Amino acid sequence: MIFNNIYAGKTVLVTGCAGFKGSWLSFWLKRLGAKVVGYSLLPDTAERLYEVLGLSQLLDDVLIADIRDSEKLESFFHKHDPEIVFHLAAQPIVRLSYLEPLETYETNVIGTLKVLEAARKTSSVKSFVNVTTDKCYENKEKQEGYREDEPMGGYDMYSSSKGCSELLTSSYRRSFLSEGHPFALASARAGNVIGGGDWAKDRLIPDCIKAFAAGETVFIRNPLATRPWQHVLEPLAGYLRLGQKLLEKGAQYAQGYNFGPEPNKSIKVCAVAQKVAEIWGSGKVEVGKADGLHEATLLQLDIEKAERELGVRPVYTAEEAIIKTTQWYKTFYERQTDIITYTQSQIDEFIQTAQAKKIEWSI
């Protein structure tokens, strides 16, 4: 009965279903009894969680296409008449945004607008969650966590594109969804998300795992930077809870929400890399040469609103998240057990731990 059993039998459309978070979300939604249809490009990596979990067969329908293609997108919406939409499709890599600023903005801003328009033209849609990032805020590297009502910004092109996506969400809601609104629209902002099955470039734990699996040294650029590390199931629980509340209560929850770890629980990059090496059982970590691209050294979220209004709070500590993540990769690379079964067991364990802690969404 988690999430009030709201997803059982519902048609849910997930954009970005082939990405890291999108794959975990789609897999979990199927376990919740939803009819899941996905619209996504395939990640440009040698390994893909989407394929590891067999989602092309597990999901009810998948279209491999670009969200910037309005004709295909709107046709897919009309084909399936979803009740709930989780929008995760994006250009998600900060460092890539320096190399491809135009594609980053076209995908993260114009692409989001096209998904919103497809939803507005589909009368079945009642709940829409736009997934952005903690980096959408104007980061002044302060010790306190950012609250949902603080200014949007972003130093790099990725972060600013997500800030624009947040402004777009707010403007779209006020322009088209206030009176006689066809659906309730909210945004979800999460911190640095880790978990098994992420093979993207320029992300700390994937870089560590790829190096250690090959017997190589991992070089880290910014060892003293701190990040709000959280296991991928943490924000997904927040997204699912938010989707539930939008469906049940509509405009009451049509706002922005932060999902992250407990305040002041961030861990330095160097400590994370060393912890991964320890759990992996081998691996050498060294400080590499910085390439001059800007990277934030401190960023934290205030998560009090999500806890107060949605009953969402952290299940795992950052250290537990690192352990769960590294164990998933060890299981995958060492073929210790069937990885689909192991992924299912990690979701079950997460839910059981949340229930033991009496976290509201889980009971």
C-alpha positions as CSV (number, residue, x, y, z in Angstrom):
1,M,0.0,0.0,0.0
2,I,3.0,2.4,-0.3
3,F,2.1,5.6,-2.1
4,N,-1.5,4.7,-1.2
5,N,-1.4,2.1,-4.0
6,I,-2.1,5.0,-6.4
7,Y,0.0,3.6,-9.2
8,A,-1.6,0.2,-9.6
9,G,-3.4,0.1,-12.9
10,K,-2.5,3.7,-13.8
11,T,-0.8,4.6,-17.1
12,V,2.4,6.4,-16.4
13,L,4.6,8.1,-19.0
14,V,8.3,8.4,-18.2
15,T,10.5,10.6,-20.4
16,G,14.1,9.7,-20.1
17,C,13.1,6.1,-19.2
18,A,16.4,4.8,-20.6
19,G,18.6,7.0,-18.4
20,F,20.0,6.2,-15.0
21,K,17.2,7.6,-12.8
22,G,14.6,6.9,-15.4
23,S,15.5,3.2,-15.5
24,W,15.2,2.9,-11.8
25,L,12.0,4.8,-11.7
26,S,10.4,2.8,-14.5
27,F,11.5,-0.5,-12.9
28,W,10.0,0.6,-9.6
29,L,6.7,1.7,-11.2
30,K,6.3,-1.7,-12.8
31,R,6.6,-3.3,-9.4
32,L,3.9,-0.9,-8.1
33,G,1.6,-2.3,-10.7
34,A,1.6,0.7,-13.2
35,K,1.3,0.5,-16.9
36,V,4.6,2.2,-17.8
37,V,5.3,3.7,-21.2
38,G,8.6,5.3,-21.9
39,Y,10.0,8.0,-24.3
40,S,13.7,8.4,-24.4
41,L,17.0,8.5,-26.2
42,L,19.6,5.8,-25.3
43,P,22.6,7.0,-23.2
44,D,25.9,7.2,-25.1
45,T,27.6,4.6,-22.8
46,A,29.0,1.1,-23.3
47,E,26.7,-0.2,-20.5
48,R,23.1,0.9,-20.1
49,L,20.9,0.1,-17.0
50,Y,17.9,0.2,-19.3
51,E,19.3,-2.9,-21.1
52,V,20.7,-4.5,-18.0
53,L,17.2,-4.5,-16.5
54,G,15.5,-5.6,-19.7
55,L,13.2,-2.6,-19.7
56,S,12.6,-2.8,-23.5
57,Q,10.6,-6.0,-22.7
58,L,9.4,-5.1,-19.2
59,L,7.8,-1.8,-20.0
60,D,4.4,-1.7,-21.8
61,D,5.7,0.4,-24.7
62,V,8.9,2.4,-25.4
63,L,9.7,4.9,-28.2
64,I,13.4,5.7,-28.7
65,A,13.1,9.4,-29.8
66,D,14.1,12.9,-29.0
67,I,11.7,15.1,-26.9
68,R,12.5,18.0,-29.3
69,D,10.5,16.1,-31.9
70,S,7.0,17.5,-31.2
71,E,5.2,15.3,-33.7
72,K,6.5,12.0,-32.3
73,L,6.1,13.2,-28.8
74,E,2.5,14.3,-29.1
75,S,1.6,11.1,-31.1
76,F,3.0,9.0,-28.3
77,F,1.0,10.9,-25.6
78,H,-2.2,10.5,-27.6
79,K,-1.5,6.8,-28.3
80,H,-1.4,6.0,-24.6
81,D,-3.4,8.7,-22.8
82,P,-1.3,8.7,-19.6
83,E,-2.7,9.9,-16.3
84,I,0.7,10.6,-14.7
85,V,3.9,12.0,-16.4
86,F,7.4,12.0,-14.9
87,H,9.7,14.2,-17.0
88,L,13.3,13.1,-16.6
89,A,14.6,13.4,-20.2
90,A,17.5,15.9,-20.2
91,Q,21.1,16.6,-21.1
92,P,22.3,15.8,-17.5
93,I,26.1,16.3,-17.5
94,V,27.5,19.6,-16.2
95,R,30.8,19.3,-18.0
96,L,29.2,18.3,-21.3
97,S,27.2,21.5,-21.2
98,Y,30.4,23.5,-21.7
99,L,31.0,21.6,-24.9
100,E,27.4,21.5,-26.1
101,P,25.6,24.6,-24.7
102,L,23.1,24.9,-27.5
103,E,22.0,21.2,-27.3
104,T,21.8,21.5,-23.5
105,Y,19.4,24.5,-23.7
106,E,17.4,23.0,-26.5
107,T,16.9,19.8,-24.6
108,N,16.5,21.1,-21.1
109,V,14.3,24.1,-21.8
110,I,12.7,23.8,-25.2
111,G,12.4,20.1,-24.8
112,T,10.7,20.5,-21.5
113,L,8.2,23.0,-23.0
114,K,7.4,20.5,-25.8
115,V,6.7,17.8,-23.2
116,L,4.4,20.2,-21.3
117,E,2.6,21.1,-24.5
118,A,2.1,17.4,-25.3
119,A,0.6,16.9,-21.8
120,R,-1.7,19.9,-22.2
121,K,-3.0,18.5,-25.4
122,T,-3.7,15.2,-23.8
123,S,-6.9,15.4,-21.7
124,S,-6.0,12.2,-19.7
125,V,-3.0,13.8,-17.9
126,K,-3.8,14.8,-14.3
127,S,-0.3,14.7,-12.6
128,F,3.0,16.0,-14.0
129,V,6.3,16.0,-12.2
130,N,9.2,17.9,-13.8
131,V,12.5,16.6,-12.5
132,T,15.3,19.3,-12.3
133,T,18.3,19.5,-10.0
134,D,19.7,21.1,-6.9
135,K,22.0,23.1,-9.2
136,C,19.0,25.2,-10.4
137,Y,19.6,27.6,-7.5
138,E,21.9,30.6,-7.7
139,N,24.7,29.0,-5.7
140,K,26.5,31.4,-3.3
141,E,28.3,28.4,-1.6
142,K,26.7,29.1,1.7
143,Q,26.6,26.7,4.6
144,E,22.8,26.7,4.9
145,G,20.6,24.6,2.6
146,Y,18.7,26.3,-0.2
147,R,15.0,26.6,0.3
148,E,12.4,26.2,-2.5
149,D,11.6,30.0,-2.6
150,E,15.3,31.1,-3.2
151,P,16.4,32.6,-6.6
152,M,17.1,30.4,-9.5
153,G,20.5,30.7,-11.2
154,G,23.4,28.5,-12.2
155,Y,27.0,29.2,-13.1
156,D,27.4,26.6,-15.9
157,M,25.1,26.0,-18.9
158,Y,23.6,22.8,-17.4
159,S,22.8,24.5,-14.1
160,S,21.3,27.6,-15.7
161,S,19.3,25.5,-18.2
162,K,17.7,23.7,-15.2
163,G,17.1,27.1,-13.5
164,C,15.3,28.1,-16.7
165,S,13.3,24.9,-16.6
166,E,12.2,25.8,-13.1
167,L,11.1,29.3,-14.3
168,L,9.4,27.8,-17.2
169,T,7.5,25.4,-14.9
170,S,6.3,28.2,-12.8
171,S,5.3,30.4,-15.7
172,Y,3.6,27.5,-17.5
173,R,1.6,26.7,-14.4
174,R,0.4,30.3,-14.0
175,S,-0.3,30.8,-17.7
176,F,-2.2,27.6,-18.5
177,L,-2.9,25.6,-15.4
178,S,-4.4,27.9,-12.9
179,E,-8.1,28.2,-13.9
180,G,-9.9,25.0,-14.8
181,H,-6.4,23.4,-14.9
182,P,-6.2,20.2,-17.0
183,F,-3.4,18.8,-14.8
184,A,-1.3,19.6,-11.7
185,L,2.3,20.5,-12.3
186,A,5.2,20.4,-9.8
187,S,9.0,20.3,-10.0
188,A,11.4,18.1,-8.0
189,R,15.0,19.2,-7.2
190,A,17.4,16.6,-6.0
191,G,21.1,16.6,-5.0
192,N,23.9,14.4,-6.2
193,V,22.2,11.0,-6.9
194,I,24.2,7.8,-6.8
195,G,23.2,4.2,-7.3
196,G,24.0,1.1,-9.3
197,G,23.8,1.3,-13.1
198,D,25.1,4.8,-13.7
199,W,27.9,4.7,-16.3
200,A,27.8,8.4,-17.4
201,K,31.1,10.2,-17.9
202,D,32.5,12.8,-15.4
203,R,30.6,11.4,-12.4
204,L,32.5,10.5,-9.4
205,I,31.4,7.0,-8.5
206,P,31.0,5.8,-12.1
207,D,34.5,7.1,-12.8
208,C,35.8,5.2,-9.7
209,I,34.0,2.0,-10.6
210,K,35.2,2.0,-14.2
211,A,38.8,2.6,-13.1
212,F,38.8,0.0,-10.3
213,A,37.1,-2.6,-12.5
214,A,39.9,-2.2,-15.0
215,G,42.6,-2.1,-12.3
216,E,43.4,1.5,-13.0
217,T,43.9,4.6,-10.8
218,V,41.0,7.1,-10.6
219,F,42.0,10.8,-10.7
220,I,39.7,13.2,-9.0
221,R,39.7,16.9,-9.9
222,N,38.1,18.6,-6.9
223,P,38.9,16.4,-3.8
224,L,37.7,18.9,-1.1
225,A,34.4,19.7,-2.7
226,T,31.3,18.5,-0.8
227,R,28.1,17.2,-2.3
228,P,24.7,16.2,-1.0
229,W,25.1,12.5,-1.9
230,Q,21.9,10.4,-1.8
231,H,21.0,7.0,-3.1
232,V,18.9,7.1,-6.2
233,L,15.8,5.5,-4.5
234,E,15.6,8.6,-2.1
235,P,14.6,11.1,-4.7
236,L,12.5,8.5,-6.6
237,A,10.5,8.0,-3.5
238,G,10.0,11.8,-3.4
239,Y,9.0,11.9,-7.1
240,L,6.5,9.0,-6.6
241,R,5.1,10.7,-3.4
242,L,4.7,14.0,-5.2
243,G,3.1,12.3,-8.2
244,Q,0.6,10.6,-5.8
245,K,-0.3,13.9,-4.1
246,L,-0.7,15.8,-7.3
247,L,-3.2,13.1,-8.5
248,E,-5.1,13.1,-5.2
249,K,-5.1,16.8,-4.3
250,G,-4.1,18.6,-7.5
251,A,-3.1,22.2,-7.2
252,Q,-2.4,22.0,-3.4
253,Y,0.9,20.3,-4.2
254,A,1.7,22.1,-7.5
255,Q,4.9,23.6,-6.3
256,G,8.7,23.0,-6.2
257,Y,10.2,20.5,-3.7
258,N,13.7,19.7,-2.6
259,F,14.8,16.1,-2.0
260,G,18.2,15.5,-0.4
261,P,20.1,14.1,2.5
262,E,20.0,15.4,6.1
263,P,21.4,18.9,6.6
264,N,25.2,19.1,7.1
265,K,25.7,15.4,6.1
266,S,27.6,16.1,2.9
267,I,30.9,14.2,2.4
268,K,34.0,15.4,0.6
269,V,34.7,14.0,-2.9
270,C,38.0,12.5,-1.7
271,A,36.3,10.6,1.2
272,V,33.7,9.2,-1.2
273,A,36.3,7.9,-3.6
274,Q,38.3,6.3,-0.8
275,K,35.1,4.7,0.6
276,V,34.3,3.2,-2.8
277,A,37.8,1.8,-3.0
278,E,37.5,0.3,0.4
279,I,34.2,-1.4,-0.3
280,W,35.4,-2.6,-3.8
281,G,38.4,-4.2,-2.1
282,S,41.1,-2.5,-4.2
283,G,41.7,0.7,-6.1
284,K,44.0,3.7,-6.1
285,V,42.8,7.3,-5.8
286,E,44.9,10.3,-6.8
287,V,44.3,14.0,-7.3
288,G,44.2,14.8,-11.0
289,K,44.9,18.1,-12.8
290,A,42.0,20.5,-12.9
291,D,41.0,21.6,-16.4
292,G,39.9,25.1,-15.5
293,L,36.1,24.5,-15.8
294,H,34.1,25.8,-12.9
295,E,32.8,23.4,-10.3
296,A,31.0,24.3,-7.2
297,T,32.7,23.3,-3.9
298,L,29.6,23.5,-1.6
299,L,25.9,23.0,-2.3
300,Q,23.2,21.9,0.1
301,L,19.4,21.7,0.1
302,D,16.9,22.5,2.8
303,I,14.5,19.5,2.7
304,E,12.1,20.6,5.5
305,K,9.2,21.4,3.1
306,A,9.2,17.9,1.6
307,E,9.3,16.3,5.0
308,R,6.5,18.6,6.3
309,E,4.2,18.5,3.3
310,L,4.9,15.1,1.7
311,G,6.2,12.9,4.5
312,V,9.5,12.3,2.7
313,R,12.7,12.2,4.6
314,P,16.0,10.4,4.1
315,V,16.1,6.6,4.5
316,Y,19.9,6.1,4.2
317,T,22.9,8.0,5.3
318,A,25.4,9.1,2.7
319,E,27.7,6.4,3.8
320,E,25.0,3.8,3.5
321,A,24.2,5.1,0.0
322,I,27.8,4.7,-1.0
323,I,27.8,1.1,0.3
324,K,24.6,0.1,-1.5
325,T,25.8,1.7,-4.7
326,T,29.2,0.0,-4.7
327,Q,27.7,-3.4,-3.7
328,W,25.4,-3.1,-6.7
329,Y,28.4,-2.7,-9.1
330,K,30.3,-5.5,-7.4
331,T,27.4,-7.8,-7.9
332,F,27.1,-6.7,-11.5
333,Y,30.8,-7.1,-12.4
334,E,31.4,-10.3,-10.4
335,R,28.1,-11.9,-11.5
336,Q,27.4,-12.8,-7.9
337,T,23.7,-13.2,-8.6
338,D,21.1,-12.2,-11.2
339,I,21.3,-8.4,-11.3
340,I,17.6,-7.9,-12.0
341,T,16.8,-9.9,-8.8
342,Y,19.4,-8.0,-6.9
343,T,18.0,-4.6,-8.1
344,Q,14.6,-5.8,-6.9
345,S,16.1,-6.7,-3.5
346,Q,17.6,-3.3,-3.2
347,I,14.2,-1.7,-3.7
348,D,12.6,-4.1,-1.2
349,E,15.3,-3.4,1.4
350,F,14.9,0.4,0.9
351,I,11.1,0.1,1.5
352,Q,11.5,-2.1,4.5
353,T,14.1,0.3,6.0
354,A,11.7,3.2,5.4
355,Q,8.9,1.3,7.1
356,A,11.1,0.5,10.1
357,K,11.8,4.2,10.4
358,K,8.0,5.0,10.0
359,I,8.5,7.3,7.0
360,E,5.1,8.4,6.0
361,W,5.1,7.4,2.3
362,S,6.1,3.8,3.1
363,I,3.3,3.0,5.6
